[in-house]
C-alpha cells in the first residue's frame, strides 16, 4: 500500500479526507493525492481497451405514428 497525503478535500476509500491528511491508499492513481511512499496502482491495459471498445446497440428504427384523434364530447 502506498502512503499518501490529500492535496484537497476529497472522498477516498469511503471517507472524506481533508487537505494534509496522511493515510494508506491502495487504488488507482488519483490526482487529489500526493504519493509519499509507494506508487499508484497501474490500471491494466486490457481493462482500458475493453472500456474504449464498448459500444451501445442502437434500437431498431421505428417509425413514429401519431395516436388517433378523438372527437370532442362537447
SVG drawing of the C-alpha trace seen along z (x, -y; Angstrom):
<svg xmlns="http://www.w3.org/2000/svg" viewBox="-71 -21 79 28">
<polyline fill="none" stroke="black" stroke-width="0.4" points="0.0,0.0 1.2,-3.5 1.3,-6.2 -0.4,-9.3 -1.3,-12.9 -4.6,-14.5 -3.9,-17.7 -7.5,-18.9 -10.8,-17.9 -11.7,-14.6 -13.7,-11.4 -11.3,-8.4 -11.8,-4.9 -15.3,-5.6 -14.3,-8.5 -13.8,-12.3 -10.1,-13.2 -9.2,-16.8 -6.2,-18.7 -3.0,-17.4 -4.4,-14.0 -1.9,-11.2 -3.2,-7.7 -2.6,-4.4 -4.2,-4.1 -4.3,-1.0 -6.2,-2.2 -5.6,-3.6 -3.8,-6.9 -5.6,-9.8 -4.8,-13.4 -6.1,-14.6 -3.4,-12.6 0.4,-13.2 2.3,-9.9 4.8,-9.9 5.9,-6.3 5.0,-3.6 3.5,-4.0 0.0,-4.2 -1.6,-1.0 -1.4,-0.6 -4.7,0.0 -4.5,3.0 -4.3,2.0 -6.8,4.8 -9.5,3.1 -8.8,-0.3 -9.1,1.2 -12.3,3.0 -13.8,-0.2 -13.0,-2.0 -14.3,0.7 -17.7,0.9 -20.4,-0.1 -24.1,-0.5 -26.5,1.2 -28.9,-1.2 -32.6,-0.5 -34.2,0.7 -35.5,-2.2 -39.3,-2.5 -41.4,-5.0 -43.4,-7.2 -47.1,-7.0 -49.5,-9.6 -52.3,-8.5 -55.8,-8.6 -57.6,-11.9 -60.6,-11.8 -63.8,-13.7 -64.6,-16.1 -67.6,-15.4 -68.9,-19.0"/>
</svg>
